[in-house]
Amino acid sequence: MPDSHFEEVRSLHLFAGMSDDSYARLMRAAYVQSFPPEVELIAEGESADFLHILVSGAVDLYAEWNGRRTSMATVRPVSTFILAATIRDAPYLMSAVTMEKSRIVMIPSQDVRQVFDEDGDFARAVVVELATCYRSVVKAQKNLKLRTAQERLANFLLRQQQRAGGAAEFDLPFEKRRLASLLGMTPENLSRTLRALQAYGVLVDGARVRIGDQQDLERFARPSPLIDDPAS
């Protein structure tokens, strides 16, 4: 693995506190690979042979059942996926596909579990990482079960606006069909919901979003740090 990736991965909270010897053992069989868009990296139900670390690009985590498919989350660099399956030596509960050209570091799961048993600092970091993931799942469930489709979309747009630096105009991060899946809607319902948000100053032209009345949209959306803040 190139030294640049070695150092980049080392800086992640998951690996930052572990000993140099443990990190070297963890990385001895790791390798980095580049993938074009639309490549399936893992499939739900398969054994978790590797811990994946996204160094660049973007990955869609999704699930399927009875002929239906839904997007579960978007992975952005630099971050790991799917840690829980690796630690438990359990099948993946989600599939993963690249959304754009991506570079991914793969660490054998057996090595991760061995170092987890031997390095207390790494084990504590894993617990923190899994706790963060658990809280993200709870927030996602609250968002789906406590909010209407309009409220979910309004809060998504406010979060995306924050990621864009607070500008009144910004672009959606991915295609509308995938956005609908993430928010628990059909594409047709998403289109109707976007039109409904025009009453609160939201204008959408293709992938371009303009928020014309910030206060009105926030009063309607009522964002909550217990649902929308990724750091809480």
Long-range contacts (C-beta under 8 A, 24 or more apart in sequence): 1-27, 1-30, 1-31, 1-32, 1-105, 2-32, 5-32, 5-55, 5-103, 5-105, 8-55, 8-78, 9-53, 9-55, 9-78, 9-105, 11-78, 12-53, 12-78, 12-79, 12-80, 13-125, 13-128, 13-129, 14-80, 14-83, 14-122, 14-125, 14-126, 14-129, 15-122, 15-125, 16-125, 17-121, 17-122, 17-124, 17-125, 18-115, 18-119, 18-121, 18-122, 18-125, 19-119, 19-121, 22-115, 22-118, 22-119, 22-122, 25-111, 25-114, 25-115, 26-107, 26-111, 26-112, 26-115, 26-122, 27-107, 28-111, 29-107, 29-108, 29-111, 30-105, 30-106, 30-107, 30-108, 30-111, 31-105, 31-106, 32-103, 32-104, 32-105, 32-106, 33-103, 33-104, 33-106, 34-101, 34-102, 34-103, 34-104, 35-98, 35-101, 35-102, 35-103, 35-104, 36-98, 36-101, 37-98, 37-99, 37-100, 37-101, 38-97, 38-98, 39-97, 39-98, 40-95, 40-96, 40-97, 41-96, 41-97, 41-98, 41-104, 42-82, 42-92, 42-94, 42-95, 42-96, 43-92, 43-95, 44-91, 44-92, 44-93, 44-94, 44-95, 45-91, 45-92, 46-91, 46-92, 47-89, 47-91, 47-92, 48-82, 48-85, 48-86, 48-88, 48-89, 48-90, 48-91, 48-92, 48-109, 49-108, 49-109, 50-86, 50-106, 50-107, 50-108, 50-109, 51-80, 51-83, 51-86, 51-106, 51-107, 51-108, 51-109, 51-112, 52-80, 52-81, 52-82, 52-96, 52-104, 52-105, 52-106, 53-78, 53-79, 53-80, 53-104, 53-105, 53-106, 53-107, 54-78, 54-79, 54-80, 54-81, 54-102, 54-103, 54-104, 55-102, 55-103, 55-104, 55-105, 56-101, 56-102, 56-103, 57-98, 57-99, 57-100, 57-101, 57-102, 57-103, 57-104, 58-98, 58-99, 58-100, 58-102, 59-96, 59-97, 59-98, 59-99, 59-102, 59-104, 60-96, 60-97, 60-98, 60-99, 60-178, 61-94, 61-95, 61-96, 62-94, 62-95, 62-96, 62-97, 62-181, 63-93, 63-94, 63-95, 64-95, 69-181, 70-181, 70-184, 71-178, 71-181, 71-182, 72-182, 73-136, 73-140, 73-182, 74-99, 74-173, 74-174, 74-182, 80-129, 83-126, 83-129, 83-130, 83-133, 84-130, 84-133, 85-109, 86-112, 86-113, 87-112, 87-113, 87-116, 87-126, 87-130, 89-113, 99-174, 135-232, 136-230, 139-226, 139-227, 139-228, 142-226, 142-227, 143-227, 143-228, 144-184, 146-227, 149-183, 149-184, 149-185, 149-189, 149-193, 150-193, 150-196, 150-197, 150-220, 151-220, 151-221, 151-222, 152-183, 152-184, 152-185, 153-183, 153-185, 153-190, 153-193, 153-194, 153-197, 154-197, 154-200, 154-202, 154-217, 154-220, 154-221, 155-221, 155-223, 155-227, 155-228, 156-182, 156-183, 157-197, 157-202, 157-209, 157-211, 157-217, 158-217, 158-218, 158-221, 158-223, 158-228, 159-223, 159-228, 160-209, 161-209, 161-211, 168-210, 168-211, 168-212, 168-214, 169-208, 169-209, 169-210, 169-211, 170-208, 170-209, 171-207, 171-208, 171-209, 172-207, 172-208, 172-209, 175-207, 176-207
